[in-house]
Amino acid sequence: MPSSTRSIAASLRGYYLRWWRYDKETERLVEEALEREYWSQQQWEEWQQNRLSFILHRAATTVPYYREMWSKRRQGGDRSSYEYLENWPILEKQTLREGARAFVADDCDPKRMFLEHTSGTTGTSLDLWSSRETLKYWYALSEARWRRWYGLSKEDRWAILGGQLVTPVSQDRPPFWVWNSGLKQLYMSSYHLAAANLRSYLQAMKERRVRYVVGYTSALYSLAHFAMTEKIEDVRFDVVITNAEPLYEYQREVIAEAFRSPVRETYGMAEMAAAASECSSGSLHQWPEAGVIEVSSTASTDVNGVGDLISTGLVNPDMPLIRYRIGDSGRLSEESCECGRSLPLIAKIEGRNDDLLYTADGRRIGRLDPVFKGTFEISEAQIVQRSLRLLFVRYVPNGTPSKELETKIADRIRERMGDVTVEFERVSVIPRTARAKFRAVICELSNEEKAGLSAAHSA
């Protein structure tokens, strides 16, 4: 379709989504969410326990997958109570993917619910159903925690760099975006961020007078890096909000300087099982209403307390996910934040479990962004682990990097990974996933190799 027609289609979709997400109750829900942020720990514990009890009972008695699971356990002589979260097995993403419909409660009609058809890092699809009440509650939390915290509202103009195909991939001239008037949103393609196109992206956001921009960290970093290189100083935002990918410090510094803007990290997922947002003090706060988060305390937990994140969703009672392995690794924190909010903290999100590296002595290494600190000669880089002793660094040079730079990066990697061989490849672009996400780290070790290393390390 012509660009103008695509914007009309996007706007119609935007008004449809606005109906599902917001109504006259939204403001009340937002205010209640903001008020809860200063509850005592006891209030939060009581609230979560009451909500969790309701979710567990509903799941065990009205959700086909869980009802059948507990029936089989009873037939096998298992008399443990479903009222206790620790008695539930961990739900794997593949199980949900293969039988999503069985997770919808009996008293719900999927035809009258909102279907979110999403895909993860590998592009494998996942179907999720929710009611309008659930969506209104979820988007009120979003309005409170990643708009109101930053002095914004849903009525402000904004831009987003995401994975929707709003422009044909084959298109080589702007516009690479559509205007969605229903959500006051400039939706910009993450598939067209070639160097020749970046100036047009910045100009479009300036012309549309967007107050803030949300997007994949790598996409925002590409724009910021270009703006600094080309000395473009007239594109500024009230705040830049990253999502879907980890935010590394070197990326934060470049984005903040390029757009004269604070940069805030957020964490969430289409499953609505967990969420977090960064306050002005720099802490990443959990949303307790979203879910009860556990860190797996198995052999996969490293010495720094980083393990697989397991969450029981509290938002969506009509498709409850109990002890769901999110697919990310991280570490929680018992500390309080100077902002005064009582929302618990996440110390760090390491990223996808597939994106952790393994050392020969069994350690798991998450964020390796410090190895690129101060290397402005590199636009972006990706580390691939081919074996325990071989790492491959693919990078996009900014100008002509020296051999000394590669040596410095290799030395920094060895400081963290031990005695490994590091090979380099200079490329013009680093491939994205099917959803245009950037993977900074890729581990190609087999699951058997990883399990063997974890078991040896725990012993």
C-alpha positions in Angstrom: 0.0 0.0 0.0 1.1 3.6 -0.4 2.6 5.2 2.7 -0.5 7.3 3.4 -2.8 4.3 3.2 -0.5 2.3 5.5 -0.9 5.2 8.1 -4.6 5.0 7.8 -4.6 1.3 8.4 -2.2 1.8 11.4 -4.5 4.4 12.8 -7.6 2.2 12.5 -5.7 -0.5 14.3 -4.6 2.1 16.9 -8.1 3.1 17.7 -9.1 -0.6 18.0 -6.3 -1.1 20.5 -7.1 2.0 22.4 -10.7 0.7 22.9 -9.3 -2.6 24.3 -6.7 -0.9 26.6 -8.4 2.3 28.0 -11.7 3.6 29.2 -13.2 5.9 31.8 -11.7 3.7 34.6 -8.1 4.0 33.4 -7.3 7.1 35.4 -8.6 5.5 38.6 -6.5 2.4 38.0 -3.4 4.6 37.3 -3.8 6.5 40.6 -4.3 3.3 42.5 -1.1 1.9 41.0 0.8 5.0 42.0 -0.5 4.9 45.5 0.5 1.2 45.9 4.1 2.1 45.2 4.4 3.4 48.8 2.8 0.4 50.5 4.6 -1.3 53.4 6.2 -4.7 52.8 3.5 -6.3 54.9 0.8 -4.8 52.7 2.5 -6.1 49.6 2.9 -9.6 51.0 -0.7 -9.7 52.0 -1.9 -8.4 48.6 0.3 -10.9 46.7 -0.7 -13.8 48.8 -4.4 -13.1 48.4 -4.0 -12.7 44.7 -1.8 -15.8 44.4 -4.3 -17.9 46.3 -7.0 -16.9 43.9 -4.8 -17.6 40.8 -3.7 -21.0 42.0 -7.2 -22.1 42.9 -8.6 -20.9 39.6 -5.8 -22.6 37.6 -6.1 -25.9 39.4 -9.9 -26.1 39.0 -10.9 -24.3 35.8 -7.8 -24.5 33.5 -7.7 -27.7 31.4 -4.0 -28.1 31.4 -3.5 -27.7 35.1 -6.7 -29.6 36.1 -5.5 -32.6 34.1 -2.0 -32.3 35.6 -3.3 -32.3 39.2 -5.7 -35.2 38.4 -2.8 -37.3 37.1 -0.8 -36.5 40.2 -3.7 -37.5 42.4 -4.1 -40.8 40.6 -0.4 -41.4 41.1 -0.8 -41.0 44.9 0.5 -37.4 45.1 -1.5 -35.6 47.8 0.4 -32.3 47.9 -1.7 -29.2 47.9 -2.1 -26.9 45.0 -2.5 -24.1 47.4 1.3 -23.9 47.8 3.3 -22.4 45.0 6.3 -24.6 45.7 4.2 -27.7 44.9 3.7 -26.7 41.3 6.2 -27.8 38.6 8.0 -25.3 36.4 6.2 -24.5 33.2 8.4 -24.5 30.1 7.8 -22.1 27.2 7.7 -25.0 24.7 4.8 -26.6 26.7 2.8 -23.4 26.5 3.7 -23.0 22.8 2.5 -26.5 21.9 -0.9 -26.3 23.8 -1.7 -22.6 24.5 -5.5 -23.1 24.2 -5.4 -25.6 27.1 -4.3 -22.8 29.4 -7.5 -20.7 28.9 -10.0 -21.2 31.7 -13.2 -23.1 31.0 -15.5 -20.1 31.7 -13.8 -18.0 29.0 -14.6 -17.8 25.3 -11.4 -17.1 23.3 -13.5 -15.6 20.5 -14.5 -12.8 22.8 -10.9 -12.3 24.1 -7.9 -10.4 22.8 -5.5 -12.7 21.0 -1.8 -11.7 21.1 0.1 -13.6 18.5 3.8 -13.0 19.3 7.1 -14.6 18.5 10.3 -14.7 20.6 14.0 -14.4 19.7 13.9 -17.4 17.4 10.7 -16.3 15.7 8.7 -19.2 17.1 5.0 -18.2 17.6 3.2 -18.0 20.9 -0.6 -17.4 21.3 -1.9 -15.5 24.4 -5.4 -14.7 25.3 -6.7 -12.0 27.7 -9.9 -10.2 28.5 -10.5 -6.5 28.2 -10.5 -6.1 32.0 -7.0 -7.7 32.1 -5.7 -5.4 29.3 -7.1 -2.3 31.0 -5.4 -3.2 34.2 -2.1 -4.0 32.5 -2.0 -0.8 30.5 -2.9 1.2 33.5 0.2 -0.2 35.2 2.2 0.7 32.1 0.7 4.2 32.1 1.7 4.6 35.8 5.1 3.0 35.7 6.7 4.0 32.4 4.9 7.2 31.5 3.8 9.0 34.7 7.2 8.3 36.3 8.8 10.2 33.5 6.3 13.1 33.4 4.3 11.7 30.4 0.9 10.4 29.5 -0.7 8.4 26.7 -1.9 11.7 25.2 1.7 12.7 24.3 3.2 12.1 20.9 5.8 9.4 20.9 7.9 7.2 18.5 8.6 3.5 18.8 11.2 1.4 17.1 9.8 -2.1 17.1 9.5 -5.4 15.2 6.2 -4.8 13.3 6.5 -4.9 9.5 5.0 -1.4 8.9 7.1 -1.0 5.7 8.0 -3.6 3.0 11.4 -5.0 3.8 12.3 -4.4 0.1 11.7 -0.7 0.4 14.9 1.4 0.1 13.6 4.9 0.4 11.7 6.7 3.3 9.3 6.7 4.8 10.1 3.7 6.9 7.3 4.4 9.4 3.6 5.0 9.8 1.7 7.5 11.8 -0.8 5.9 14.2 -3.2 8.6 15.2 -5.2 6.3 17.5 -2.2 6.0 19.9 -0.4 9.2 18.9 2.4 7.0 17.8 5.1 7.2 15.1 5.8 3.5 14.5 9.2 3.1 12.9 10.6 0.0 11.3 13.6 -1.7 12.9 14.3 -3.5 9.7 15.6 -0.4 7.7 18.2 1.0 10.1 21.0 1.1 7.4 23.5 4.0 7.7 22.0 5.7 4.6 18.5 5.8 6.2 19.3 7.0 9.7 19.1 10.7 9.0 15.6 10.3 7.7 14.5 8.6 11.0 15.8 11.4 13.1 14.2 14.0 10.8 10.8 12.2 11.0 10.8 12.2 14.8 11.7 15.9 14.8 9.0 16.8 12.3 6.3 14.8 14.2 7.4 16.6 17.5 7.5 13.4 19.5 8.2 13.9 23.2 9.8 10.5 23.8 10.9 7.4 22.0 10.6 3.7 23.0 12.5 0.9 21.3 14.9 -1.9 21.0 18.1 -0.8 22.7 20.2 -1.7 19.7 18.0 0.4 17.4 18.1 3.4 19.7 21.9 3.0 20.0 22.3 2.9 16.2 20.4 6.2 15.9 22.3 7.8 18.8 25.7 6.7 17.5 24.8 8.2 14.0 23.6 11.4 15.5 26.9 11.9 17.5 29.1 10.9 14.5 27.3 13.3 12.2 27.1 16.0 14.9 23.3 16.2 14.7 22.3 18.1 17.9 18.7 19.3 17.2 16.9 16.0 18.0 16.1 15.8 21.7 13.6 13.9 23.8 12.1 14.2 27.3 13.2 10.6 27.9 14.4 7.6 25.9 12.9 4.2 27.1 14.5 0.9 26.1 12.8 -2.4 26.0 13.1 -6.0 24.7 16.9 -6.0 24.9 19.4 -5.5 27.8 20.7 -1.9 28.2 24.5 -1.8 28.5 26.3 1.2 30.1 28.2 2.1 26.9 24.8 2.3 25.1 23.2 4.3 27.8 26.0 6.9 27.7 25.9 7.3 24.0 22.1 7.6 23.8 21.9 10.0 26.7 24.6 12.3 25.2 23.2 12.2 21.6 19.6 13.1 22.6 20.3 15.2 25.7 17.9 12.9 27.5 17.7 10.5 30.5 17.6 6.9 29.4 15.3 4.5 31.3 15.4 0.7 31.0 12.2 -1.3 31.2 11.5 -5.1 31.3 8.4 -7.0 30.3 6.9 -9.6 28.1 3.7 -10.3 26.1 2.9 -13.0 28.6 2.4 -10.3 31.3 4.1 -12.6 33.8 6.6 -10.1 35.0 7.6 -6.4 34.5 9.9 -3.8 35.8 10.8 -0.2 35.1 13.7 2.1 36.0 13.1 5.1 38.3 15.0 8.4 38.3 17.4 7.0 40.9 18.5 4.4 38.5 16.9 1.3 40.1 15.0 -1.3 38.2 11.7 -1.8 40.2 9.5 -4.9 39.9 5.8 -4.5 39.4 4.5 -6.8 42.2 1.0 -6.8 40.6 2.4 -8.5 37.5 3.8 -11.6 39.1 5.7 -13.4 41.8 9.3 -13.8 40.6 11.6 -16.5 41.7 15.2 -17.1 40.8 16.0 -20.7 40.1 18.2 -22.1 42.8 19.4 -25.1 40.9 22.8 -25.9 39.4 22.1 -23.2 36.8 22.4 -20.5 39.4 25.9 -18.9 39.2 28.0 -17.8 42.2 26.7 -14.3 42.0 23.1 -15.3 42.5 22.1 -15.0 38.9 19.7 -17.7 37.8 16.8 -18.5 35.6 13.8 -16.2 36.3 10.6 -18.1 37.1 7.4 -16.1 37.4 3.8 -16.8 38.4 1.6 -14.2 36.6 -1.0 -12.4 38.7 -2.5 -10.1 36.1 -4.3 -12.6 33.8 -6.6 -15.0 35.7 -8.1 -16.3 32.5 -4.9 -17.7 31.1 -2.8 -18.2 34.2 0.9 -19.1 33.9 2.2 -20.8 37.1 5.9 -20.9 37.7 6.6 -20.0 34.1 10.3 -20.1 33.0 10.5 -16.7 31.3 13.6 -17.5 29.4 15.7 -14.7 31.0 18.3 -14.8 33.7 18.8 -12.3 36.4 19.3 -11.5 40.1 16.8 -10.0 42.6 17.8 -7.5 45.3 16.7 -7.0 48.9 17.9 -3.4 49.0 15.6 -0.4 49.1 15.7 2.5 46.7 16.4 6.2 47.6 13.4 7.2 45.4 11.2 6.0 48.4 9.1 3.5 46.5 8.6 0.2 48.2 8.5 -1.8 44.9 11.1 -4.5 45.1 14.2 -4.3 43.0 15.8 -6.4 40.3 19.6 -6.2 40.6 20.2 -7.2 37.0 18.7 -8.8 34.0 21.4 -10.8 32.2 19.2 -11.4 29.1 18.1 -14.5 27.3 19.3 -17.8 28.7 20.5 -18.7 25.3 22.7 -15.6 25.4 24.9 -16.5 28.3 28.5 -17.7 27.8 30.1 -20.6 29.6 33.7 -20.9 30.8 35.6 -24.1 31.0 35.4 -24.1 34.8 31.6 -24.0 34.7 30.9 -20.3 35.3 28.1 -18.5 33.4 29.0 -15.1 32.0 26.2 -12.6 31.2 26.9 -9.1 30.2 30.2 -8.6 28.4 29.5 -5.0 27.4 32.5 -3.7 29.5 34.9 -5.2 26.9 33.7 -2.6 24.4 33.8 0.4 26.8 35.6 3.3 25.2 35.9 1.7 21.8 34.2 4.3 19.7 35.8 2.8 16.6 33.1 0.1 16.8 29.4 0.9 16.0 28.1 -2.4 17.3 29.4 -5.9 18.0 28.3 -9.4 18.6 30.1 -12.2 20.5 29.5 -15.8 19.5 30.7 -18.8 21.6 31.5 -21.6 19.2 33.1 -23.8 21.9 34.5 -23.6 25.4 37.8 -22.4 24.0 36.7 -20.4 20.9 34.8 -17.0 20.8 34.0 -15.2 17.6 33.6 -11.4 17.6 31.6 -9.9 14.7 31.6 -6.1 14.6 30.7 -3.1 12.5 33.7 -0.7 12.3 33.3 3.0 12.6 36.1 4.1 10.3 39.2 1.9 10.2 39.8 0.2 13.5 43.4 -0.8 14.4 44.7 -4.2 15.1 45.6 -2.9 18.5 41.8 -2.4 19.2 41.1 -6.0 18.5 43.9 -7.1 20.7 42.6 -4.9 23.5 39.1 -6.4 23.2 40.5 -9.9 23.1 42.5 -9.3 26.3 39.4 -7.9 28.0 37.4 -11.0 27.0 40.1 -13.3 28.4 40.1 -11.4 31.7 36.5 -12.6 32.0 36.5 -15.9 30.2 39.9 -17.3 30.9 42.2 -18.9 28.3 40.2 -18.7 25.1 40.9 -18.0 21.4 39.2 -14.9 20.1 38.6 -14.4 16.4 37.3 -11.3 14.7 35.2 -10.5 11.6 34.5 -7.0 10.3 31.0 -6.7 8.7 28.8 -3.9 7.4 25.7 -5.1 9.4 25.0 -7.6 12.1 21.9 -9.8 11.3 18.9 -9.4 13.4 16.4 -12.0 14.5 13.0 -12.6 12.8 11.6 -9.8 15.0 14.5 -7.4 14.2 16.0 -7.9 17.7 19.7 -7.6 18.2 21.5 -10.4 20.0 24.7 -9.1 21.6 25.8 -12.6 22.7 25.1 -16.0 21.2 26.0 -19.3 22.8 26.3 -22.2 20.4 27.0 -24.8 23.0 24.6 -27.7 23.1 22.1 -28.1 26.0 24.0 -31.2 27.0 27.3 -29.3 27.2 25.7 -26.5 29.3 24.0 -29.0 31.7 27.3 -30.9 32.2 29.1 -27.7 33.0 26.5 -26.5 35.4 26.4 -29.9 37.2 30.2 -30.0 37.5 30.3 -26.4 38.8 27.6 -27.0 41.5 29.5 -30.1 42.7 
